[in-house]
Amino acid sequence: MVISIQNHERRGRLLDLIRIRGFAALEELVRELGVSESTVRRDLDALEEQGTAKRTHGGVLYAGGMPRLAEFDERQPANWAAKRAIAARAAEVISDGETVLLDGGTTTYEVARLLVGRSLQVVTNSLPVANLFASESRSDLVLLGGYVSPRTGVCLGPYANELLGRLHVTTTVLSAAGIADEGLFNAHLLLAETEQAMLRAAGRVIVVADSSKFGRKSLTLVAPLAEIDAFVSDDGLTDDWKARISATGSELIVAVIPPEADDDRDLRSSTRRRHA
C-alpha cells in the first residue's frame, strides 16, 4: 500500500512538471524527481496509457485535455483535433518576447498550452490558463481580477475591465461563441464587455475559432470583423467564408486537421453542409 501511494504521488508530481513545461527531457525528469531512469520510464508509460502524456525521442509532451469546468466539459470531444491544429498555427505567429493576452475560451486554452515554456509576458482573465503559467519561470504572468464565472473559470466585470484599461499588449488572442457578417459574438454580456476591453488593449487581435463557429450568432456582439487582424480556423471553413474574411482585410490562417482525426472530418463535412 505504501509503495502504491508513493507511486501515485510521484506520478502526480511528474505530470505537473510535464503540464507546466509542455515538453520535458527525460534526463531533467530523472534529476528533479531523484529516481532512476527506469522508474521515470515506467511512470511515463503509465501516464501515456492514461492519455495525459506522449513519449517522444528524448522526452515527453503533455497531452492532457482541458480542465474540469462546465464550459470545457460541454464541448464535443470531436472538436479537439481541430482546436489543437488551430492552436498550433496560432502559436506559430506569436514571437518570444511578446506580451500576450489570452481569454478563457477552450481553443485559447490549447494555444496557452503550446506557449508554456516560452519567453513571454502572459496576461489572462482565465484561471485554467493562469494555472499553466503559474509555476513557469520563463514567463511573466498577470492575472486579471474580478468576478469569477463558475462555468468558465474566467474573471470578468468592472475590476477586470479597469485593469485592462491600463495595459497594452502586443497580441490579444480571443475565442468566439459565433462569427457572422455582423462580427464576433459571445454568449455572456459581462464577458463581452471584458473582451471589448481586451481588444482595446491590443496592438494585434487574433481570433481562434473552429469552422463550426462561422455563420452562427450568439447573445452579444463583441466587435465587427474588420477589427480583427487575423482569424485562425481549420480547413473545414467554406470558400464563402474565406472570401468574406478576405473582404474585411483581415488575415486568414488555415490549420489542416490531421487525416486520422475522423470525428473532426465528420465535423468539417457537417459544417460545409450547414454553411455552404
N, C-alpha and C positions, 0 to 999 in steps of 0.2 A: 504493500500500500504506500509506504514512504517513497519508494522508487517511482511509483506511478504519479504521485503528487509532484515530485521533483521534475519528472519529465514534462508534466503539464505546465509547470511554472517556467521551465527553461524554454519550452516551445513558445509560450506566450511572449517571453522577452525576445526571442528570436524573431517572431512575427512582427513585434513592434519595431525592431531595428530595420527590418525589410520594408515595412509600411512607410516609415518615416523617410527612408532614403530612396525608395523606389527601386534601386538596384544596390546590391551589396556583394562584395567579393568574398569568396569562401574563406580566404586567409584572414580577413578582418573579422569575420564572424567567429572564427576559432579563437582569435586573440581576445575579443571583447567578452565572449561567453566563458573563457577559461576552461574549455573542454577540448577533447580530442577531435581531430578532423573527422574520424569515423562517426563520432556521436553527432556532429553537426550534419553530416550527410544523411544519417538516419532520420534526424529531425526534419530535414528538408524534404526527404521522401514522404514523411507523414503529412507535412504541410501541402505538398504538391497533390497528394491524394485528396486532401480536403478542398483543393481548388484555390487556396489562398496564396500560393507561391508557384513560380515556374522556374525550374532549373535551366540555366544557360551555361555556355562554356566559361568556366572560371568564376561563376557566381550564381545569383538568384535574383529574379524580378518579383516585385509584389504583384499579385494577380487577384487580390481580394476585390469584392464587389463594393457596393455602396453602403453607407451607414443605415442603421435600422431606424428610419423615420418614416412616417406615413407617406410623405411626398415621394420618397425613394421606393418604398415597398409597392406602391400602386402603379409604378411604371412597368410596362411589359418587358420581361427579360429579353424578348426578341429584339428590342431596340439597342441592347448593349453593344453589339458589334458595330452598329452604326455610330453610336455615341463615342466609342473608343477610336474608331477610324477618324471621326471628325476631330476629336481631341488631339490626336497625333498631328494632324495638319495644322491645327491652331497653335500647338506648342512650337511648331517649326518656325512660325513667323514672329515669335517673341524672343528677343535677344537678351543675353545676360547683361545685367546692369540696369535693366528697365525697372520702373515701378509699375506693378500690375495690379489692377483692381478686379477682383473676381466676385461675381454674385453667387447665389446659393442654388443654382439650377443643377440638375443631375448631370447634364453634359459638361457644365463648367467644372463640376467636381472631378470628372475624368481628366479635364485639362490640368487641374491642380495637381492630380496625382503624378502627371508627367513632368511637372515643373519642380517637384521636390528634389532637392539636392543641387539646384542651380543657384547662381549668384543673382538674387533678385530682391527687391523690396516688394512685399506682398501686402495688399490692403484687401480686406474682405469683411462682409457682414454675415458670413456663414460659419457657424460653429464647426460643422464637419470639415470644411476647407481649412479653417484655422488649426484644427487638430492635426492636420497633415504636416503643418509647418512649425508647430509649437516647440518641438524639440530639435529643429533643424538649424544648426549653427551657421549654415551658409546662406540663409535667407533672413531678412528682417521682416517681422510680422507686425501689422497694425490691425487690430480687431475693432470694428465699429461697434458702438454700444447701442442700447435702445431696447424696445420690447422684443422678446424672443418668441417667434412663432413656433408652437409645439409641433406643427405639421412638417415644417421645413428646417427648423434649427437655424433660421436667419434672424438677424437683428434688423429692425425697421422702425419707422416713426420719426418724430421730430429730432430726437437726440442724434440718431444716425445721420439724418439729413443735415443737421447743423455742422457736424464734424466734416462731412463731405464737402460742405461749402468752403472749408478752409484748406482743402487738399487739391493738389494737381498730380495726376498720374500720367505715365506715358501711354498706357493702354488699359482700357476697360474691356473686360470680357463678360458678355451678357448672354443669358439664355432667353427663351421666349415661350409663352403658352400658345401663341399663334402669330402668324405673319400673313397679312392680307395687303391689298392695294393701299389701304389707308396707312399701314405701318405695322409697328411691333406692338403686340398685345400681351397683357398679363391678366391673371385671374384675381389678383388681390389689390385693392385700392391703395393701402398703405405701402405695399411693396412697389407698386408702380411709381409712387412719389419718390421712393428711395432710389429706384433705378433711374429716374429722370435726373436726380442729383448726381448719380454716377456718370451719366452722360455728360453733364456739365463739367465734371472734374477731369475729363479725359482729353488727351491730345489725339487719341485714336480710339475708335469704338469697333470692336469685333463682336458679331453675334454668332453664336454656335447653336445650330438647330438642325435636327434631322428632317428629312424631306416630308415627313408626315405633318409637320407643323405649318407648312406653307398652304395657303388657301383657307386657313382657319382664323376665326376671331375669338376673342375672349372678352372679359368684362371691361377692361380699361385699356385705352390707347396710351402707350408709353412714348412713342416717337414715330415720326414719319420715316419711311425707308431711306430717304435722301440724307438723313442724319447719321446713318450707319456707314462707316468707312469700308467694312468688309463683312461678308457673310461666309461662314464655313458650313457646308452641308454635305450630304452624301450623294452618291451617283444615282439615287432614285429621284432626284429633282427633275421635274419635267422641263422640256425645252421652252415652254411658255414662261415658266417662272425664271428660267435663266435669262430670257430676253427682258423680262420685267426688271430684274435686278440690274442688268446691264444698262437699261434706260435711265436708272436713277443716278448712274455714275459711281455706284458702289462696286467694289471688287468682289468677285465670286470665287471662292476656293472650294473645289470639289474633292471630297475624300472618297476613295474607292473602298467599298466594303469587301473584305476577303471572300473569295468564292465559296469557302467552306461554311460560311455563315448562312445556312439555308433559311433559317427563320427570318433573317433580315432581307433575304432576296424576296421572300413572300411579302414582307412589309413594303418593299420598294414597288413590287408589282401592284399591290392594292392601292398604293399612293398614286401611281400613274393612272389607274382606272378612275380614282376619285377626282383627280385634278387635271386630267387631260383636257 
